[in-house]
């Protein structure tokens, strides 16, 4: 699997790409090494650059930047938590599968979460300019749509169960994202007190 080709295909022609993804033989380690780890690094690195180099303009206070030590802590903690969050989300998506007459196993669930997250990870580049980070919400919505398109192929979800499975999975992924972002924020706050 070529990373650039997969990213372009899943974002531009997902209806054609999901059947290809569903039929690919892979494992958790390969998915992490070849796809998840490189893409999850985009928002972590760009967020670091955006908050430590560019900063945020605050009226009457000027440009506010995160200290380097806090930024590095946020980068590392956020990156590690995002990698763990993907695994946890896939684990829950896999465990939910029988409730929606779906099947596939952990690897297939990890494919679902990872490839549906592509839009959000790619939009992480917007964090270089922190005020544009809000646009990442649009990418997250597209990620939900990608998840919807992939369920019938990857998890073999029956047509009448796709929307409920997608909604429950989206809620799980959103909650995990909020929790990991909150934990990362706490570590950045502790780091700020130290530096």
Helices and strands as residue ranges (DSSP letters): H 3-12, H 14-23, H 28-31, I 32-36, H 37-49, I 50-54, E 56-58, E 62-64, H 68-96, G 97-100, H 106-116, H 118-123, G 124-128, G 130-135, H 136-154, G 159-161, H 162-194
